[in-house]
Amino acid sequence: GRLEAVTQQMGYHPQYLDSFLKMQHYLMHMDGPLPFDCRHYIAIMAAARHQCRYLVNLHVLQFLRAGGDPQWLRGLDFIPPKLRNLNEINKILAHRPWLITKEHIEKLLKISEWSWSLAELVHAVVLLAHCHALTSFVFGCGCEQDEGLGGRGLLKPLSPGNQCFCEATAGNGCGQELLRINRKRSLDSCMELDSLRERMQRIHVETEGREETRLLQQDREEGEGQEAEVGVQDGNLAAEHCSDLSGGLSCLTDTDGEITSATNLACYMQDPDFGYQDFARRDEDQTQVFRVQDYSWEDHGFSLVNRLYSDIGHLLDEKFRMVDGLQSSAMAKRQGCEPSVFKRGIWNYIHCMFGIRYDDYDYAEVNQLLERMLKVYIKTVTCYPEKTNSEMFDRFWKQFKHSEKVHVNLLILEARMQAELLYALQAITQYMI
């Protein structure tokens, strides 16, 4: 059994990985306003906006494990209207979050048979923002393209055992070896996070000091020696095989031996042509620049989300602080600046693309700190992650280590997630007022 590809990449920064896993475990598996099957279906809807088969397939499997209705996997036309009504803010948050208004919130909360509660909506918004941002990391680090090999910079494989969402095997929860799925297995059987932390720390120590080229070469050699055909078994059922793994898992086998196709992601979204549009080119009658001095995560968003969805604010805040505290002295030194200055330049550049401005920041610094190829990479991964190709990751910053490139992708993930949350939570605040 191998660590799931995203976890492998984040394993280059184990302290961040720890906070990421705690938040994700709480969001997906602990008590909260939304039922477990709905959480995974919302994640499917969010990942589909960026055509991320990696996450869609992973959450399809988790949706079935949570007892979800297989009919829902046929598309949005087969789900309850309450869930389907979430499609509009899913679309807007994924591509143009500045368009979210209190009217969108009011429409979901209005009294009717399919209305949302405030607590449910906050849970859903955090889920959407989390999955949108995670697709950027998936594409940015090449997990989608290289899922068959477990992603770039493969860490040492762990021993087989019971694994949960946080520790899904080989890439998309399947990759070279499909998860042995048992939908009757309780979610409580997931590995304890403390044990997972210890294993990740051990892996980090084992891999520390290895040359980047050696890691990548080892990854290729291991990938070439493995079979692409795998089996999935449940109890006494005969093993079913899926041999077409190109471009992501194309077939999923549930415990009844039925095949669920996840190749056509269009069924999980409406208005597929709706995408990112440069904020600087927006129409004059659209939302004005979002000023952090007027509504910030620290002063406004944190307290609201924590009040409506207990404890999630603390976990999100820890994750934001953790990525800000990651060591980046080598990256900053190569760019000729202080680590904090370099990281702030990346963070503010990402927020600028979503119309979020800091009055105390000189944006001329962005052009001085970030070379052109890095800016192109950041914008693509942030705004059009599905357009990221496997060469882009290797092409930018050739002189930088793999772990430093992963660090940039973590900054993209967190900055994008916070941007979406700021817009959504501000709209909820305006509705409440």
Secondary structure, DSSP 4 states (H G I P E B T S, - for coil): ----HHHHHHTTSHHHHHHHHHHHHHHHHSS-SS-HHHHHHHHHHHHHTTT-HHHHHHHHHHHHHTT--GGGGG-GGGS-HHHHTTHHHHHHHHH-GGG--HHHHHHHHSSSTTPPPHHHHHHHHHHHHHHHHHHHHHHHTTTTTTGGGTSSSPPPPPPP----GGG-STTTSSTTS-----TTS-GGGSPPHHHHHHHHHHHHHHHTT--HHHHHHHHHHHHHTS-S-EEE--TTPPPEEE---TTS--EEE-TTS-EEE-S-GGGG-S-TT-----GGG--TTSPPPEETTTS-IIIIIHHHHHHHSTTHHHHHHHHHHHHHHS--HHHHHHHTS-HHHHHHHHHHHHHHHTTEE-TT--THHHHHHS-HHHHHHHHHHHH-GGG--HHHHHHTTTTS-HHHHHHHHHHHHHHHHHHHHHHHHHHHHHHH-
